[in-house]
Amino acid sequence: MLIIFDTDGNVIESWETRSGLRKCPWCLRRRQDNIFLTDGWGTASTSSIPGGKFQWTLGTPGVPRPPGVPFNRPTDLAIAPDGCLFVSDGYVNHKVHKFSPDGELIKSWGEPGRGPDI
């Protein structure tokens, strides 16, 4: 279940997340009437509108992708002023993926570090 509160702690709305969000959101962003989130365990980045209707999902929930392919474990996202999404895909992929406002993959970059193991 996803619950949205106002700044005073009052529930604004809530909805079941059966379609889209699989386990737990790692990142949640709001832009205008849209809510964007990453589900690091379900390997999806999702946009929803108030009322809980998911508009689209990037990636395949519950199906981690191999290195280099979005997504293995998306951990965060940023929304550019032009509406493009930048999604960090850490742990296995070590990449940032850039998507158009319509959800089309534009490019990906990044690689594992070469430092000593921690």
N, C-alpha and C positions, 0 to 999 in steps of 0.2 A: 504494500500500500504506500502511496506517496501522499504526504500531507503537506499543505502549504499554509503557513502562518503569516499574519501581519506582524509589524514591528512590536506590537503589544502582546504577542503570543496567542492571539485568537486565531482559530482555524478559519481560513478563507474557503478552502475546498480540499477535498481528498478523493482519491480514486484508487481502485484496484489496478495493479500494474501487470496483469497477466500477459498482455500483448505488448512486447517491447522490452520492458525492464525485467531482467531475469533474477538477479540476485541482490546486488546493492549498488547504488549510485556512488561513484567515486568523485564525480564532479557534477555540479548543477549550476547552470547559468540561465539568466532570464534576459530576453531582449524583446521589448514591446510585449505582445501577448503570447510569445513562444517561450517554452522552456526547453533547454538543451541539456542533455546529460550524457555521461559515459557510464556504462555498466561494465566495470573492469572484469567481472567474473563471467558476464554473459557475452562479452566481446561485441558490444554494439554501441553506437552513438545514435541518439534518438532525439527527435524534436516532437514536442506535443503542444497542444493548445489547451486552454482551460477547459475542464470537463474530462480530461484524460484521453482524448482521442489522439492516437499517434499518427502523425502525418507521414513520417518515413523513418526508416531505420537504415543506418550504414553498417555494413558487416552482417554476419549471421549469428544471431544470439545463440550462445551455448556451443559455438564451433570455433575454437581458437585456430587461427590461420598460421601457416608456417612463416618463418622469417621472411621479411620483405613484403608481405601481403597484408593489407589492412583486414582485420585487426587481430592481434593476439591478446593484448591486455591494454585497452585504451585507458589512460589514467587521468587525462585532463583535456580541456578544450578551450579555445579562445575564439571569439567572434569578431572579425574585422569590421570596420565601418561599412565596407561594401557588401557585407553579408557572408563573405567567405569564412569557412570554418578551418581552424588549425587544430588537429587532434594529435596529442602525444600518445604514442603507442610503445610504452616502455617494456622492460623485462626481457622479452624474447626478441621483439622487432627493433628496438632501439631507434625508432624513427618518429618523425613528425609528418603527418599527412595533411595536405591542403585540399579542401573541397570547395567547389563553387557553391553559391547559395542554393542551387538546385540539387546538391548532393553528388555532383560528378567529381571524381578524383582528378585533380589537376597535376599534382606531383607529390613525391615523397622524398625525404632525405634523412640522413643520419646513418650511423653504424655503431657497433659496439666499441667501447673504449679499449685502449691497449695497455692500461695501467695494471698494477699488481692487484691480485684478488684481495678482497677485504674480508 
